[in-house]
Amino acid sequence: MKFCSQCGASVSLRIPSGDNRPRYVCDSCQTVHYQNPRIVAGCLPVWEGRILLCRRAIAPRQGYWTLPAGFMENGETMEQAAARETLEEACARVSGLQLYTLFDLPHISQLYVFFRAELADLDFAAGEESLEVQLFDESEIPWSELAFPTVGRTLECYLGDRREQDFPVRNETIAPMQGHNKKT
């Protein structure tokens, strides 16, 4: 950040009075510009035991498979964001959303939240951010082609948990992907 979004003056990185972290502070109007983690919300949509995945049409990780998810917007709940992203990426409607996984990614200042959900019907298609959308049986999941560790971990948890029919909410920290400079 170089300029203040309030007055246009230059900013400096310093610890404001009463704070304990460096922040961008306007050199003119003294506005403190806080930068906070971004929340990614998504769904693990299921139909008769099969899981809906989307092949990404956009960077990062274009061409890789993912669960439908994206950044939460102002004015919506996490559940609304997850359902909206599922509709946008897979043209799919979901119901019965249940909080399932929360992943902290401090290395990129993100929090991922996935909900288990049931597809309302089989009326789904690739949205603008997807190349294709497909239902997968457990044996068909393209593990080596998954876009992000958060997706792989959510699928691992779900497949294990459904054997026991016990779906605890999980909160874990995800480390950076090895050999990638892209965001996870």
Secondary structure, DSSP 8 states (H G I E B T S, - for coil): --B-TTT--BEEEE--TT-SS-EEEETTT--EE----EEEEEEEEEETTEEEEEEESSSSSTT-EE-SEEE--TT--HHHHHHHHHHHHH---EEEEEEEEEEEEGGGTEEEEEEEEEESSS-----TTEEEEEEE-GGG--GGGBS-HHHHHHHHHHHHHHHHT----EEEE----TT--S--
